[in-house]
Amino acid sequence: MNDSQEALPRYGGAMRRTAAVAGTGAVMIGVAAAALTYPWGSTDVPLPDATAEPVEVVTSYVAALDAHDCDTAVALAAPSFADTARDWCRNVAGLNNVEIGAPLDEDPGWSGLSADTEVVSVTVDFDLDWRPLRADGSLPEGPTTWGYRLTRASVDEPWRIVDNGVG
């Protein structure tokens, strides 16, 4: 070594082994998280025909969420609600003890829709189970009363879900 070179510490195999173990551990944690949160076990739920009434649409939608059939859940949603349907489908572990109420007509003005749009709300009671690491805390697990708002612009169009929640 000459005067212009500084002596650099040399770390042998111990540092490489430590880095390899840390990297392997991080990969294992990532795989475990993916296994817990990925929507395994998807089952196809039949899409109701275009003449289906609101209760049938909501019944199929809730069944699709429970079966992790995101394609059917999104197909039953209006375009403005598709991302919400996809999120619920990915995040719900299960919906049990489902009871679907009768549709209630709503004034379209309450939703900011034109007067000729048909709007109904359908109440659903269920026991909610979130996938691990998926609940955001805004809706606790367990018995839940929830509602879905559906619309259609004319009797020739299918009912589609445009909103959900309580209130």
C-alpha positions as CSV (number, residue, x, y, z in Angstrom):
1,M,0.0,0.0,0.0
2,N,1.4,3.4,-0.9
3,D,1.0,6.7,1.0
4,S,-1.9,7.9,-1.3
5,Q,-4.1,4.9,-0.4
6,E,-5.9,4.8,2.9
7,A,-6.3,1.5,4.6
8,L,-9.9,0.4,4.2
9,P,-11.4,-2.1,6.6
10,R,-12.1,-5.4,5.1
11,Y,-15.2,-7.2,6.1
12,G,-15.1,-10.8,5.2
13,G,-17.9,-13.3,4.7
14,A,-19.7,-12.4,7.9
15,M,-21.0,-9.2,6.4
16,R,-22.1,-10.9,3.3
17,R,-23.9,-13.6,5.3
18,T,-25.7,-11.0,7.4
19,A,-26.9,-9.2,4.3
20,A,-28.1,-12.5,2.8
21,V,-30.0,-13.5,5.9
22,A,-31.6,-10.0,6.1
23,G,-32.6,-10.1,2.5
24,T,-34.0,-13.6,2.8
25,G,-36.0,-12.6,5.9
26,A,-37.5,-9.6,4.0
27,V,-38.5,-11.8,1.1
28,M,-40.1,-14.3,3.5
29,I,-42.1,-11.5,5.2
30,G,-43.3,-10.2,1.8
31,V,-44.4,-13.7,0.7
32,A,-46.3,-14.3,4.0
33,A,-48.0,-10.9,3.7
34,A,-49.0,-11.6,0.1
35,A,-50.4,-15.1,1.1
36,L,-52.5,-13.5,3.9
37,T,-53.9,-10.7,1.8
38,Y,-54.3,-12.1,-1.7
39,P,-57.9,-13.0,-2.7
40,W,-57.4,-16.8,-2.8
41,G,-60.3,-19.1,-3.5
42,S,-62.2,-17.0,-6.0
43,T,-65.5,-18.6,-7.1
44,D,-67.5,-17.4,-10.1
45,V,-70.9,-16.0,-9.2
46,P,-73.4,-15.8,-12.1
47,L,-74.1,-12.3,-13.4
48,P,-77.9,-11.7,-13.2
49,D,-79.5,-10.8,-16.5
50,A,-80.2,-7.2,-17.5
51,T,-83.8,-7.4,-16.3
52,A,-82.8,-8.3,-12.7
53,E,-84.5,-6.3,-10.0
54,P,-82.4,-4.4,-7.4
55,V,-82.6,-7.1,-4.7
56,E,-81.3,-9.7,-7.2
57,V,-78.5,-7.4,-8.2
58,V,-77.5,-6.7,-4.6
59,T,-77.8,-10.5,-3.8
60,S,-75.4,-11.3,-6.6
61,Y,-73.0,-8.4,-5.6
62,V,-72.8,-9.5,-2.0
63,A,-72.3,-13.2,-3.1
64,A,-69.5,-12.0,-5.4
65,L,-67.8,-10.1,-2.6
66,D,-68.0,-13.2,-0.4
67,A,-66.7,-15.5,-3.2
68,H,-64.0,-13.0,-4.1
69,D,-65.4,-12.9,-7.7
70,C,-64.2,-9.3,-8.4
71,D,-65.2,-9.5,-12.1
72,T,-68.9,-10.0,-11.2
73,A,-68.7,-7.4,-8.4
74,V,-67.3,-4.8,-10.7
75,A,-69.8,-5.8,-13.5
76,L,-72.7,-5.0,-11.1
77,A,-71.2,-1.6,-10.3
78,A,-71.7,1.6,-12.2
79,P,-68.3,2.9,-13.6
80,S,-68.2,5.5,-10.8
81,F,-68.4,2.7,-8.2
82,A,-66.1,0.1,-9.9
83,D,-63.0,1.0,-7.8
84,T,-65.0,0.7,-4.6
85,A,-66.4,-2.7,-5.6
86,R,-62.9,-3.9,-6.5
87,D,-61.5,-2.7,-3.1
88,W,-64.3,-4.5,-1.2
89,C,-63.8,-7.6,-3.2
90,R,-60.1,-7.7,-2.4
91,N,-60.4,-6.8,1.2
92,V,-63.4,-8.8,2.5
93,A,-62.6,-12.2,3.9
94,G,-66.3,-13.2,4.2
95,L,-69.8,-12.0,4.6
96,N,-72.0,-14.3,6.7
97,N,-75.6,-14.4,7.8
98,V,-76.7,-12.1,4.9
99,E,-80.2,-10.7,5.0
100,I,-81.3,-8.4,2.2
101,G,-84.1,-5.9,2.7
102,A,-86.7,-4.7,0.2
103,P,-85.8,-1.8,-2.1
104,L,-86.9,1.6,-1.1
105,D,-87.5,4.3,-3.8
106,E,-85.4,7.4,-3.5
107,D,-85.7,10.9,-4.9
108,P,-83.0,11.1,-7.6
109,G,-82.3,14.7,-6.5
110,W,-80.9,13.4,-3.2
111,S,-78.1,11.8,-5.2
112,G,-77.7,14.7,-7.5
113,L,-79.2,12.7,-10.4
114,S,-81.6,13.8,-13.1
115,A,-85.3,13.6,-12.3
116,D,-85.9,10.8,-14.8
117,T,-83.3,8.5,-13.2
118,E,-84.7,5.6,-11.1
119,V,-83.0,5.3,-7.7
120,V,-83.5,2.8,-5.0
121,S,-81.6,1.8,-1.8
122,V,-81.4,-1.7,-0.5
123,T,-80.4,-2.4,3.1
124,V,-78.3,-5.5,3.9
125,D,-77.4,-7.0,7.2
126,F,-74.3,-9.3,7.4
127,D,-71.5,-10.4,9.6
128,L,-68.3,-8.9,8.2
129,D,-64.9,-10.4,8.3
130,W,-61.9,-8.5,6.8
131,R,-58.8,-10.1,5.4
132,P,-55.8,-9.8,7.6
133,L,-54.1,-6.3,7.3
134,R,-57.0,-5.0,5.1
135,A,-59.4,-3.3,7.5
136,D,-58.9,0.4,7.7
137,G,-60.8,0.7,11.0
138,S,-63.7,2.7,9.5
139,L,-66.0,-0.3,9.6
140,P,-65.5,-2.9,12.3
141,E,-65.8,-6.6,11.9
142,G,-69.0,-8.3,13.1
143,P,-72.7,-7.7,12.6
144,T,-73.2,-4.8,10.2
145,T,-76.1,-3.0,8.7
146,W,-75.1,-1.6,5.3
147,G,-76.8,-0.2,2.3
148,Y,-76.5,0.0,-1.4
149,R,-77.9,2.6,-3.8
150,L,-78.7,1.5,-7.3
151,T,-79.7,3.5,-10.3
152,R,-80.8,3.1,-13.9
153,A,-81.6,5.7,-16.5
154,S,-84.5,3.8,-18.0
155,V,-86.5,0.6,-17.7
156,D,-84.5,-0.8,-20.6
157,E,-81.2,-0.5,-18.7
158,P,-79.9,-2.8,-15.9
159,W,-79.8,-1.7,-12.3
160,R,-76.2,-0.9,-11.1
161,I,-74.8,-0.1,-7.7
162,V,-73.6,3.5,-7.5
163,D,-72.9,3.9,-3.8
164,N,-72.8,2.1,-0.4
165,G,-72.7,2.9,3.2
166,V,-75.1,3.8,6.0
167,G,-77.3,6.7,6.7
